[in-house]
Amino acid sequence: MPRIRLTPKTHPTGFPMDTVRTVSDAAYPSLSDPTTDPFEAAEAAAEVIRERTGVQSHDVALVLGSGWGQTGDLIGETLATIDNTDVPGFGRAAVVGHSGTMRSVAIGDTGKRALVYGTRTHFYEGKGVRAVVHGVRTAAAAGCTTIVLTNGCGGLREEWPPGTPVLIRDHINLTAHSPIEGANFVDLTDVYTPALRDLARTIDDTLDEGVYVQFRGPHYETPAEVQMAKVIGGDLVGMSTSLEAIAARQSGLDVLGISLVTNPAAGISKTPLSHQEVIEAGQAAADRCGRLLAAVVSAIAARG
């Protein structure tokens, strides 16, 4: 694994030395430093991805949440695999069942490339919103025009048993944070691109859609919080995705969100919630979800 070190005093990049680290001897600014431009940090990460993959641009990015890990194997041939810790601003997987690598994958015979993230940084890890959305901004800097955000979540509707994939139509962000800094007023009317949901339904016309509610976590929601989410219009509850979707729209990316219902939410479920339940539901649905998402990505690539 490449050596990561803090360096003293000054650095030729011009960044303050107490905020500069080196990955494989390449200096990069720390996302935790408020003077760092997060988009410049994303460009630095994208440059490492270009060097490691040997291609100047990727086309579609995927963030694989719980239950979606098989997708990368089904899209096409993996042409390069990079440890997250080799790329500025990325870290090891913090959740059991996630992969600490990113892959450059050929999308069938379309000539397009997918940048597949095997994990994400969750807000509850305490690394700040910039770290949470760094993968999204890096994908945009790497040339992607579309991002697919997936997750495992709790379901609020009884007709969605564990193992059901659901398209995200909209979200409610209950983290009390935004990845957008300064007076940048981004329109979120269609944060999840309607045309991409329509495209997904050409692959599977049984796909339903709903509103995803992001809580901070890492604790699961209380039954009262789940009922609140239901009252305000939520259909799904989880601990990711919304902040990433906002950052994606700021970067001009088309966004497809897909949740995998891994369990009924608290108060709806008759049993206590556990992460093991999430893992088991994801494993049971892995083949269906992987094939569905691989087909959707191929359709996205084929549309140009």
C-alpha positions in Angstrom: 0.0 0.0 0.0 1.4 3.5 -0.9 2.9 5.5 2.0 0.7 8.4 3.2 2.5 11.0 5.2 2.0 14.5 6.6 4.6 17.0 5.4 5.9 20.0 7.4 6.1 23.8 6.7 5.7 24.6 2.9 5.0 22.7 -0.3 5.6 23.6 -3.9 1.9 23.1 -4.7 1.2 26.3 -2.8 -1.2 24.5 -0.4 -0.6 25.0 3.4 1.8 22.2 4.4 -0.2 21.1 7.4 -3.0 20.2 5.0 -1.0 18.5 2.3 -0.5 14.7 2.2 1.2 12.5 -0.3 -0.1 9.4 -2.0 2.6 7.7 -4.0 4.6 10.9 -3.7 1.8 13.1 -5.3 0.7 16.0 -3.1 -3.0 16.6 -2.6 -5.0 19.0 -0.4 -7.1 17.7 2.5 -10.8 17.8 2.2 -11.1 18.7 5.8 -9.3 22.0 5.3 -11.9 24.7 4.6 -9.5 26.5 2.3 -9.4 23.5 -0.1 -11.4 23.7 -3.2 -13.3 20.4 -3.2 -13.6 20.4 -7.0 -9.8 20.8 -7.3 -9.5 17.9 -4.9 -11.8 15.9 -7.2 -9.7 16.7 -10.2 -6.6 15.5 -8.4 -8.3 12.2 -7.7 -9.6 11.9 -11.3 -6.0 12.4 -12.5 -4.9 9.4 -10.5 -7.7 7.4 -11.9 -6.6 8.3 -15.4 -3.1 7.2 -14.7 -4.1 3.9 -13.1 -6.7 3.0 -15.7 -4.9 4.3 -18.8 -8.0 6.1 -20.1 -8.7 9.8 -20.2 -12.5 9.5 -19.5 -15.2 7.3 -18.1 -18.8 7.6 -19.0 -21.1 6.2 -16.3 -20.3 6.0 -12.5 -21.9 3.6 -10.1 -22.0 3.7 -6.3 -22.7 0.1 -5.1 -24.6 0.0 -1.8 -25.7 -3.0 0.2 -27.0 -5.7 -2.0 -25.6 -4.3 -5.3 -22.0 -5.6 -5.2 -22.4 -8.2 -7.9 -23.3 -5.6 -10.5 -19.7 -4.7 -11.4 -19.0 -8.3 -12.5 -22.0 -8.4 -14.8 -21.6 -5.1 -16.6 -18.5 -6.3 -18.5 -14.8 -7.0 -18.2 -13.0 -5.3 -15.4 -10.0 -3.6 -17.1 -8.4 -2.0 -14.0 -8.9 -2.2 -10.2 -7.7 0.5 -7.9 -7.5 0.4 -4.1 -9.4 3.3 -2.6 -6.5 4.2 -0.5 -4.4 4.9 -3.6 -6.7 7.7 -4.7 -6.7 11.1 -3.0 -9.6 11.7 -0.7 -10.8 8.1 -0.7 -10.5 5.6 2.2 -11.2 2.0 3.2 -14.7 0.5 3.2 -16.3 1.3 6.6 -19.3 -1.1 6.2 -19.2 -4.9 6.3 -20.2 -6.3 2.9 -18.7 -3.3 0.9 -15.6 -3.4 -1.2 -12.7 -1.0 -0.7 -11.8 -0.7 -4.4 -13.0 1.1 -7.5 -13.0 -0.5 -10.9 -12.8 0.6 -14.5 -15.2 -1.7 -16.3 -16.0 -2.1 -20.0 -19.7 -1.7 -20.6 -20.3 -4.7 -22.8 -19.3 -3.9 -26.4 -20.4 -0.3 -26.3 -16.9 1.1 -26.2 -17.9 3.0 -23.0 -16.4 2.7 -19.5 -18.0 2.5 -16.1 -16.3 3.8 -13.0 -17.6 1.4 -10.3 -17.2 2.4 -6.6 -17.4 -0.6 -4.3 -18.3 1.5 -1.3 -19.1 5.0 -0.3 -18.3 7.4 2.6 -21.3 7.7 4.8 -22.2 10.9 6.6 -22.2 9.0 9.9 -18.5 8.3 9.6 -17.9 11.9 10.8 -15.6 12.9 7.9 -17.7 15.7 6.7 -20.0 16.3 3.8 -17.1 17.0 1.4 -15.8 13.4 1.9 -19.3 12.0 1.5 -19.7 13.5 -2.0 -16.0 13.3 -3.1 -16.7 10.2 -5.2 -19.5 11.9 -7.1 -17.4 15.0 -7.8 -14.5 12.7 -8.8 -16.7 10.8 -11.2 -17.7 14.1 -12.9 -14.1 15.2 -13.1 -13.2 11.8 -14.6 -15.7 12.5 -17.5 -18.8 10.7 -16.3 -22.1 12.3 -17.5 -24.4 9.9 -15.6 -24.2 8.4 -12.1 -26.2 5.5 -10.7 -26.6 5.7 -6.9 -27.7 2.5 -5.2 -28.4 1.6 -1.6 -30.0 -1.0 0.8 -32.8 0.6 2.8 -35.8 0.1 5.0 -39.2 -0.1 3.3 -42.4 1.7 4.5 -44.8 0.0 2.2 -46.0 -3.5 2.9 -46.2 -4.4 -0.8 -42.4 -4.1 -1.0 -41.0 -7.2 0.7 -37.2 -7.6 1.3 -35.5 -8.1 -2.0 -37.6 -5.5 -3.9 -35.7 -3.0 -6.1 -37.4 0.5 -6.1 -36.5 3.5 -8.3 -36.0 6.7 -6.3 -38.3 9.4 -7.6 -37.3 12.1 -5.1 -35.8 12.4 -1.7 -36.1 14.1 1.7 -32.8 15.1 3.2 -33.0 15.0 7.0 -29.3 15.3 7.6 -29.6 19.1 8.1 -26.6 19.5 5.8 -25.9 20.2 2.1 -22.8 19.5 0.0 -23.2 22.8 -1.8 -21.2 25.7 -0.3 -21.8 29.4 -0.8 -24.5 31.1 -2.8 -25.0 28.4 -5.4 -28.7 27.8 -5.8 -29.1 24.5 -7.5 -32.5 23.4 -8.9 -33.5 20.0 -7.5 -36.9 19.7 -9.2 -35.7 16.7 -11.1 -32.7 15.7 -9.0 -33.4 12.0 -10.1 -33.5 12.2 -13.9 -37.0 11.1 -15.1 -35.7 9.8 -18.5 -33.4 7.4 -16.7 -36.3 6.0 -14.6 -38.2 5.5 -17.9 -35.2 3.8 -19.4 -35.0 1.4 -16.4 -38.6 0.5 -16.9 -37.8 -0.6 -20.4 -35.6 -3.3 -18.8 -38.1 -4.2 -16.0 -41.6 -2.8 -16.3 -42.5 -4.0 -12.8 -40.2 -1.5 -11.2 -42.0 0.8 -8.7 -40.8 4.2 -7.5 -40.8 6.1 -4.3 -39.4 8.8 -2.1 -36.2 8.1 -0.2 -35.6 9.7 3.2 -32.0 10.0 4.4 -31.4 10.0 8.1 -28.0 10.7 9.6 -27.4 7.3 11.2 -25.6 5.1 12.1 -28.4 4.1 14.4 -31.5 2.8 12.8 -34.7 5.0 12.9 -37.1 4.7 15.7 -40.7 3.6 14.9 -41.8 7.2 15.6 -39.3 8.6 13.1 -40.4 6.0 10.5 -44.0 7.2 11.0 -42.9 10.8 10.6 -41.1 9.9 7.4 -44.3 8.3 6.2 -46.4 11.3 7.0 -44.1 13.7 5.2 -44.2 11.6 2.1 -41.4 9.0 2.5 -41.5 5.4 1.2 -37.9 4.3 1.9 -35.5 5.2 4.8 -31.8 4.9 4.9 -28.4 6.6 5.6 -27.0 7.6 2.2 -27.7 8.8 -1.3 -29.5 12.2 -0.9 -26.3 14.2 -0.3 -24.6 12.5 -3.2 -27.6 13.2 -5.5 -27.5 16.9 -4.6 -23.7 17.0 -5.4 -24.3 15.2 -8.6 -26.9 17.7 -9.8 -24.6 20.5 -8.9 -21.9 18.9 -11.1 -24.4 18.5 -14.0 -24.7 14.7 -13.8 -27.8 12.8 -14.7 -28.8 10.7 -11.7 -30.5 7.4 -11.4 -31.3 6.2 -7.9 -32.2 2.6 -7.1 -32.9 1.3 -3.6 -33.0 -2.3 -2.6 -35.5 -2.9 0.2 -33.6 -5.1 2.6 -36.0 -5.0 5.5 -39.3 -3.4 6.7 -38.5 -0.2 8.6 -38.7 0.0 12.4 -42.2 -0.3 13.7 -43.3 -1.9 10.4 -40.9 -4.8 11.0 -42.0 -7.3 13.7 -38.4 -8.1 14.5 -35.5 -5.9 15.7 -33.3 -4.5 12.9 -29.8 -5.6 12.3 -27.1 -5.1 9.7 -26.8 -8.9 9.3 -30.4 -8.8 8.1 -29.4 -6.2 5.5 -26.5 -8.3 4.3 -28.6 -11.5 4.1 -31.3 -9.7 2.1 -28.7 -8.2 -0.2 -27.2 -11.6 -0.8 -30.5 -13.2 -1.6 -31.4 -10.5 -4.1 -27.8 -10.1 -5.5 -28.4 -12.0 -8.8 -31.6 -10.2 -9.7 -30.4 -6.8 -8.7 -27.0 -7.3 -10.4 -28.5 -8.3 -13.7 -31.1 -5.6 -13.6 -28.5 -2.8 -13.0 -26.1 -4.2 -15.5 -28.8 -4.1 -18.1 -29.7 -0.6 -17.2 -26.1 0.6 -17.4 -25.7 -1.0 -20.8 -28.9 0.8 -21.9 -27.5 4.1 -20.6 -24.3 3.6 -22.5 -26.1 2.7 -25.7 -28.2 5.8 -25.7 -25.1 7.9 -26.2 
